[in-house]
């Protein structure tokens, strides 16, 4: 059978040795956690700074892309307005030719739709 376990006790019958051992273990554990925290802190700070710089760069790139796309959209709108204006002028100058071209394009599109 199991033999009873005896635990060390202090001179007055209390578990003083166990209390000191537990205290030492807690102190050692706290010391180890402090060392780990002190060691990890610079790495975490560097990682945080790098992440912040990366986000700043991405934000700047997104802002530049937005500005470039906005400029291109404006240029395309201007080009569209110019093409429509030129087409109106040409139709006014030669209405019969414009009508013939429109009929020909309509005929070709109709043929394309039927062949599918």
KANOR-V824808 format. One record per residue. RES is the residue in three letters. PHI is phi as a letter, one per 20 degrees, with the letter a starting at -180 (* if undefined). OMEGA is omega in degrees with one decimal (NA if undefined). BURIAL is I if it has 9 or more other ideal C-beta (glycine too) atoms within 8 Angstrom, else O. Layout:
RES:PHI:OMEGA:BURIAL, RES:PHI:OMEGA:BURIAL
This chain:
UNK:*:179.7:O, UNK:f:175.0:O, UNK:e:179.9:O, UNK:f:179.9:O, UNK:e:177.2:O, UNK:d:-179.6:O, UNK:d:-179.1:O, UNK:f:179.1:O, UNK:c:177.6:O, UNK:f:-176.9:O, UNK:f:-179.6:O, UNK:e:177.7:O, UNK:n:179.4:O, UNK:e:-178.8:O, UNK:e:-177.2:I, UNK:f:-179.8:I, UNK:f:179.3:I, UNK:f:178.8:I, UNK:f:179.2:I, UNK:f:179.9:O, UNK:f:178.9:O, UNK:f:178.0:O, UNK:f:178.4:O, UNK:f:179.2:O, UNK:f:179.0:O, UNK:f:178.7:O, UNK:f:178.8:O, UNK:f:179.1:O, UNK:f:178.9:O, UNK:f:178.5:O, UNK:f:179.0:O, UNK:f:179.2:O, UNK:f:177.5:O, UNK:f:179.1:O, UNK:f:179.0:O, UNK:f:179.5:O, UNK:f:179.4:O, UNK:f:179.5:O, UNK:f:-175.8:O, UNK:f:-174.5:O, UNK:g:179.5:O, UNK:f:179.3:O, UNK:f:178.6:O, UNK:f:178.4:O, UNK:f:178.7:O, UNK:f:179.1:O, UNK:f:178.6:O, UNK:f:179.4:O, UNK:f:179.2:O, UNK:f:178.8:O, UNK:f:179.0:O, UNK:f:178.4:O, UNK:f:179.9:O, UNK:f:178.7:O, UNK:f:177.2:O, UNK:f:179.1:O, UNK:f:179.3:O, UNK:f:178.6:O, UNK:f:177.9:O, UNK:f:179.5:O, UNK:f:178.8:O, UNK:f:178.4:O, UNK:f:178.3:O, UNK:f:179.1:O, UNK:f:178.5:O, UNK:f:179.8:O, UNK:f:179.9:O, UNK:f:179.1:O, UNK:f:178.1:O, UNK:f:177.5:O, UNK:f:180.0:O, UNK:f:178.6:O, UNK:f:178.2:O, UNK:f:178.4:O, UNK:f:179.0:O, UNK:f:177.8:O, UNK:f:177.9:O, UNK:f:179.0:O, UNK:f:178.0:O, UNK:f:179.2:O, UNK:f:-179.5:O, UNK:f:-179.8:O, UNK:f:179.0:O, UNK:f:178.5:O, UNK:f:178.6:O, UNK:f:179.6:O, UNK:f:178.1:O, UNK:f:-179.9:O, UNK:f:-178.1:O, UNK:f:178.2:I, UNK:f:178.3:I, UNK:f:-179.1:O, UNK:f:-176.3:O, UNK:c:-176.6:O, UNK:f:-178.5:O, UNK:f:178.5:O, UNK:f:179.4:O, UNK:f:178.5:I, UNK:f:178.7:O, UNK:f:178.6:O, UNK:f:179.5:O, UNK:f:178.4:O, UNK:f:179.9:O, UNK:f:179.3:O, UNK:f:177.3:O, UNK:f:178.3:O, UNK:f:-179.9:O, UNK:f:178.2:O, UNK:f:177.2:O, UNK:f:179.3:O, UNK:f:178.1:O, UNK:f:-179.7:O, UNK:f:-179.5:O, UNK:f:-176.8:O, UNK:f:-179.8:O, UNK:e:NA:O
